[in-house]
Amino acid sequence: MELKQLTKNIYYTTHEERRDRPCLGYIKDSRYPLMVDAGNSPAHVEEYRALLAAEGLPRPKLLCATHSHWDHTYGIEAADCFCLASQKTNQLLKTMASWGWTEEEMKKRLETGEESLFCDTHIREEYPRPMEIRVRPADLTFQGEITLELDIPIRFFELVSPHAQDCAVLLAEGVLFLGDAYCSVPVGEDWVYDKKLLAAHIAALEEIPFSLCVKGHHPPQTKAELLAELRRELSLL
Ligand SMILES: [Zn+2]
């Protein structure tokens, strides 16, 4: 994992595939430095903090969670920030906060389809002892859009996505933090896009004024590169 600077005030840490650790964002601020996504575990948060400290960057005080998936939220408790999320995301976090993590409970969720094999496998990779998992919901929720009046204005808003029903994205300094909003979903061994939702997602992205995007599980791209890639995916459906 590395910390990279993207613009004057915006940094991100690189993703990792083995433990399904997504990119985490950092936005500098004189009062409330902000973290984008909480990471998948206390260990992930610890590494993020160490990279910030090495650059002399203060710990974040605010946290925006882009969607409820475990790899973006199971670090909320350890991040120890005031956490913002959409109402939809928080509903899902509240449900997961009530989950038990015994072998039996984990197996049952796989059987009922509440959990996917992809997530189950990676959770076991990140957590040698899943019983240690603590899911914490957000401190403040919103519907639609919220603006944070920090040193630079930050827009945090819900966006239609083929990946999940609760995706929100964050726009600051021309950078769009997508979380996984651009991703397909795992169906068995394959990753599949819903055609209608992908088309709606592309149309929504076209209207957003950004020059660069930070993707949850891939390197950053320009707006043109992202749209070209998604339009290519759409043409294959
Ligand atoms: Zn996701």
Residues whose N, C-alpha, C, O or C-beta is under 5 A from the ligand:
A	BS01	ZN	H69 D180
